């Protein structure tokens, strides 16, 4: 690989180029921070991004941002803000396991830009995330990598040959800190419900956020847990350091933690760094149904925004307005249920406080609804939900008819909305009187 400056990397871009950049903690910060400097000189370029954790000048100023088509595979605050400001930002629907396929579907990228560790014995590590990087690198015509000495060296599919890189740029950025979200009493109640279903020796897929954090807090009394998860955060690292997670009972990658992205604070980054028991794999493998199904006692834990009375889960949009992305929810929820003794949980608060449009006035609404909001995305179909959990209990939905599942779902709604939900379910013909 040839060493160049960030300005020289930008000079490689040409009219009509398709650019793909690595995601979240491995975003090429120098490249993206300076991309706006060439946009007035280029035409018809497009860029593919995913879960951007930082904002950049081209996302903040229409003068630059409206000169490049911006495709987001998972919306975050910077991309949502850019969506509201620019005419060029759009969400690209995809399951997380299919992100590499989605990026390349309309043609292979002209350029891929990511971040890696300094070389070691002719290899570099893609570090904290490999959602699609290793696979897209193989497809891109030109590969540019920012070499960051602060990037943790991780193993698995994230280790690639330096020969696969055309150009490198030396940078020195600290790792993004995504500290655990504080846990409240609702989170603890939901976390306790779910933890009661987790047995010694289970293999867990657990995400990030307050409810997953609460689940983790109740797992310290468990033994011999395994981890096969799309995202590895601080809580699981803590359990591993305490010996609760050891992977000794895993039926696939025994003794190893398998993930596609490591995201949190320095606690989990230091844990993953140079740890051969942490494998950062291509998400197309990590989240594949057939992979997850090989983990006996696989348990998937995810959250959602809104659920209707048939069990359809909207986990990524508020009505038609894209808020996040499909991510790996369907991947892991379905894959876990294909495993021997596999279980899948979808959790949410029973209510939310929303603005009424009258100043700061708010009202409490049910997040369990007769029908999803118009335009809402079904992230997980009613066919694929197993356990639904709120602070009012656990509803088991597998094998239930529409009528029986509506009753079960209403049973975990906030008590003050249950009568109204039942009446509406009868009106819609979901429950027969």
Residue pairs with C-beta under 8 A, 6 or more apart in sequence:
1 145
1 162
1 163
1 165
1 166
1 167
1 168
2 166
2 167
2 168
3 167
3 168
3 169
3 170
4 144
4 167
4 168
4 169
5 169
6 30
6 31
6 34
6 146
6 169
6 171
7 34
7 37
8 167
9 31
9 113
9 144
9 167
9 169
10 31
10 34
10 35
10 37
10 38
11 38
12 111
12 142
12 144
12 167
13 19
13 38
13 42
13 45
13 111
14 42
14 110
15 42
15 43
15 44
15 45
16 43
16 44
16 45
17 42
17 45
17 46
17 110
17 111
18 45
18 46
18 48
18 106
18 107
18 108
18 109
18 110
18 111
19 45
19 46
19 47
19 48
19 109
19 110
19 111
19 112
19 113
20 47
20 48
20 103
20 109
20 111
20 112
20 113
20 132
20 136
20 140
21 27
21 28
21 31
21 32
21 47
21 48
21 49
21 112
21 113
21 114
22 28
22 112
22 113
22 114
22 115
22 126
22 129
22 133
23 49
23 50
23 51
23 52
23 73
23 74
23 129
23 131
23 132
23 133
23 261
24 50
24 51
24 52
24 53
24 128
24 129
24 131
24 176
24 261
24 263
25 53
25 127
25 128
25 129
25 175
25 176
25 178
25 261
25 262
25 263
26 114
26 115
26 116
26 126
26 127
26 128
26 129
26 133
26 151
27 49
27 52
27 53
27 54
27 115
28 113
28 114
28 115
28 144
28 145
28 146
28 169
29 54
29 115
29 146
29 171
29 173
30 146
30 169
30 171
30 173
31 113
31 144
31 146
31 169
32 54
32 56
32 58
33 56
33 57
35 47
35 56
35 57
35 58
35 64
35 68
36 56
36 57
36 58
36 61
36 64
39 45
39 58
39 64
39 67
39 68
40 63
40 64
40 67
42 67
42 68
43 67
45 67
45 68
45 69
46 68
46 69
46 70
46 71
47 68
47 69
47 70
47 71
48 71
48 73
48 92
48 103
48 109
49 70
49 71
49 72
49 73
49 79
50 72
50 73
50 74
50 99
50 131
50 132
51 73
51 74
51 76
51 325
52 59
52 72
52 76
52 78
52 79
53 76
53 78
53 176
53 178
54 78
54 176
55 77
55 78
55 81
55 82
56 78
57 64
58 64
58 65
58 68
59 65
59 70
59 78
59 79
59 81
59 82
59 85
59 86
60 81
60 82
60 85
62 85
62 86
62 87
65 82
65 85
65 86
65 88
65 89
66 86
66 87
66 88
67 88
68 88
69 88
69 90
70 79
70 82
70 86
70 88
70 89
70 90
71 90
71 91
71 92
72 79
72 83
72 89
72 90
72 91
72 92
72 325
73 91
73 92
73 94
73 99
73 102
73 103
73 325
74 96
74 324
74 325
74 327
75 83
75 91
75 316
75 322
75 323
75 324
75 325
76 324
79 89
80 322
80 323
82 89
83 89
83 90
83 91
83 322
91 322
91 325
92 102
93 325
93 326
93 377
94 101
94 102
94 325
94 326
95 287
95 326
95 327
95 328
95 330
95 331
96 131
96 230
96 260
96 283
96 287
96 326
96 327
96 328
96 331
97 283
97 284
97 286
97 287
97 288
97 328
97 331
98 284
99 131
99 132
99 283
100 132
100 135
100 136
100 139
100 282
100 283
100 284
101 284
103 109
103 132
103 136
104 136
104 139
108 139
108 140
108 141
109 136
109 139
109 140
109 141
110 140
110 141
110 142
111 140
111 141
111 142
111 143
111 144
112 133
112 136
112 137
112 139
112 140
112 142
112 143
112 144
113 143
113 144
113 145
113 146
114 126
114 133
114 137
114 143
114 144
114 145
114 146
115 126
115 127
115 145
115 146
115 147
115 148
115 151
115 171
116 124
116 125
116 126
116 127
116 145
116 146
116 147
116 148
116 151
116 160
116 165
117 124
117 125
117 127
117 147
117 148
117 149
117 151
117 152
117 153
118 124
118 147
118 149
119 147
119 162
120 153
122 161
122 162
122 163
123 159
123 160
123 161
123 162
124 145
124 147
124 159
124 160
124 162
124 165
125 151
125 152
125 153
125 154
125 155
125 158
125 159
125 160
126 133
126 134
126 154
126 158
126 159
126 160
126 280
127 148
127 151
127 152
127 153
127 154
127 158
127 280
128 151
128 152
128 154
128 175
128 261
128 262
128 263
128 269
128 272
128 280
129 260
129 261
129 262
129 263
129 280
130 156
130 157
130 158
130 260
130 261
130 280
130 281
130 282
130 283
131 260
131 261
131 283
132 282
132 283
132 284
133 158
134 157
134 158
134 160
134 282
135 282
135 284
137 143
137 160
137 164
137 165
138 164
142 166
142 167
143 164
143 165
143 166
143 167
144 165
144 166
144 167
144 168
144 169
145 165
145 167
145 168
145 169
146 168
146 169
146 170
146 171
147 168
147 169
147 170
147 171
148 171
148 172
148 173
149 172
150 172
150 173
150 174
150 175
151 175
152 175
152 262
152 269
152 270
152 272
152 273
152 274
153 273
153 274
154 262
154 272
154 273
154 275
154 278
154 279
154 280
155 275
155 276
155 278
155 279
155 280
156 258
156 278
156 279
156 280
156 281
157 279
157 280
157 281
157 282
157 285
158 280
158 281
175 266
175 269
176 263
177 264
177 265
177 266
178 208
178 233
178 263
178 264
178 265
179 234
179 264
179 265
180 213
180 233
180 234
180 235
180 264
180 265
181 208
181 209
181 210
181 213
182 210
183 191
183 210
183 213
183 214
183 217
184 210
186 349
186 391
187 210
187 211
187 213
187 214
188 214
188 217
189 391
190 211
190 214
190 215
190 347
190 349
190 389
190 390
190 391
191 211
191 213
191 214
191 215
191 216
191 217
191 218
192 214
192 218
193 389
193 393
193 394
194 215
194 218
194 301
194 345
194 347
194 389
194 394
195 215
195 218
195 219
195 222
197 299
197 343
197 345
197 387
197 394
198 204
198 215
198 219
198 222
198 225
198 299
199 222
199 297
200 222
200 223
200 224
200 225
200 249
201 223
201 224
201 225
201 226
201 248
201 249
201 297
202 222
202 225
202 226
202 297
202 298
202 299
203 225
203 226
203 227
203 228
203 249
203 250
203 251
203 295
203 296
203 297
203 298
203 299
203 339
204 225
204 226
204 227
204 228
204 229
204 236
204 299
204 301
205 227
205 228
205 229
205 230
205 292
205 298
205 299
205 300
205 301
205 332
205 336
206 212
206 215
206 216
206 229
206 235
206 236
206 300
206 301
207 229
207 230
207 231
207 233
207 301
207 302
207 303
208 231
208 233
208 263
208 264
209 303
211 301
211 303
211 347
212 233
212 235
212 301
212 303
213 233
213 235
215 301
216 235
216 236
216 238
216 239
217 235
219 225
219 239
219 244
220 239
220 242
220 244
222 244
223 244
224 246
224 247
224 248
224 249
225 239
225 244
225 245
225 246
225 247
226 245
226 246
226 247
226 248
226 249
226 250
226 257
226 295
227 236
227 240
227 245
227 247
227 257
227 258
227 259
228 250
228 252
228 253
228 257
228 258
228 259
228 286
228 291
228 292
228 295
228 298
229 236
229 257
229 258
229 259
229 332
230 259
230 260
230 261
230 283
230 286
230 287
230 327
230 328
230 331
230 332
231 259
231 260
231 261
231 262
231 263
232 257
232 259
232 261
232 262
232 263
232 264
232 268
232 272
232 278
233 262
233 263
233 264
233 268
234 264
234 265
234 267
234 268
236 245
236 257
236 268
237 264
237 267
237 268
237 271
237 272
238 267
239 245
240 246
240 257
240 271
241 271
245 257
246 255
247 253
247 254
247 255
247 256
247 257
247 277
248 254
248 255
249 297
250 256
250 295
251 294
251 295
251 296
252 258
252 291
252 294
252 295
253 279
255 277
256 277
256 278
256 279
257 277
257 278
257 279
258 279
258 281
258 286
259 278
259 279
259 280
259 281
259 286
260 280
260 281
260 282
260 283
260 286
260 287
261 280
261 283
262 268
262 269
262 272
262 278
262 280
271 278
272 278
272 280
283 328
285 291
287 328
287 331
287 332
287 335
288 331
288 335
289 331
289 334
289 335
289 338
290 335
290 338
291 335
292 298
292 300
292 331
292 332
292 335
292 336
292 338
292 339
292 342
293 335
293 338
293 339
293 342
294 339
295 339
295 342
296 339
296 340
296 341
297 339
297 340
297 341
297 342
298 335
298 336
298 339
298 341
298 342
298 343
299 336
299 342
299 343
299 344
299 345
300 332
300 333
300 335
300 336
300 337
300 342
300 343
300 344
300 345
301 345
301 347
302 315
302 329
302 332
302 333
302 344
302 345
302 346
302 347
302 380
303 315
303 346
303 347
303 348
304 313
304 314
304 315
304 329
304 346
304 347
304 348
304 379
304 380
305 314
305 315
305 316
305 317
305 318
305 323
305 348
305 367
306 313
306 314
306 348
306 367
306 368
306 369
306 372
306 373
306 376
307 313
307 314
307 346
307 348
307 367
307 368
307 369
307 388
307 409
308 368
308 369
308 370
308 371
308 372
308 382
309 368
309 369
309 370
309 371
309 405
309 406
309 409
309 410
309 421
309 424
309 425
309 428
309 430
310 382
310 402
310 405
310 406
310 430
311 382
311 385
311 388
311 397
311 405
311 409
312 372
312 378
312 380
312 381
312 382
313 329
313 346
313 378
313 379
313 380
313 385
314 372
314 373
314 376
314 377
314 378
314 379
315 324
315 326
315 327
315 329
315 377
315 379
315 380
316 322
316 323
316 324
316 325
316 326
316 327
316 377
316 379
317 323
317 375
317 376
317 377
318 373
318 376
319 373
319 374
319 375
319 376
320 374
320 375
320 376
321 375
322 377
326 377
326 379
329 379
329 380
330 379
330 380
330 381
330 384
332 344
333 344
333 346
333 380
333 384
333 385
333 386
334 344
334 384
335 342
336 342
336 343
336 344
337 343
337 344
337 384
337 386
343 386
343 387
344 384
344 385
344 386
344 387
345 386
345 387
345 388
345 389
346 380
346 385
346 386
346 387
346 388
346 389
347 388
347 389
347 390
348 367
348 389
348 390
349 367
349 390
349 391
350 366
350 367
350 368
350 390
350 391
350 392
350 412
350 413
350 414
350 417
351 364
351 365
351 366
351 367
351 414
351 417
352 364
352 365
352 367
353 362
353 363
353 364
353 365
354 362
354 363
354 365
355 361
355 362
356 362
356 363
364 414
366 413
366 414
366 417
366 420
366 421
368 390
368 409
368 410
368 412
368 413
368 414
368 417
368 421
369 421
370 421
370 424
370 425
370 428
370 430
371 428
372 378
382 405
385 397
386 396
386 397
386 398
387 394
387 395
387 396
387 397
388 394
388 395
388 397
388 408
388 409
388 412
389 395
389 412
390 412
390 413
390 414
392 411
392 412
392 413
392 414
392 415
393 411
393 412
394 412
395 405
395 408
395 409
395 411
395 412
396 408
397 405
397 408
397 409
400 408
402 430
403 430
403 431
403 432
406 425
406 430
406 431
407 431
410 418
410 421
410 422
410 425
411 418
413 421
422 431
425 431
426 432
426 433
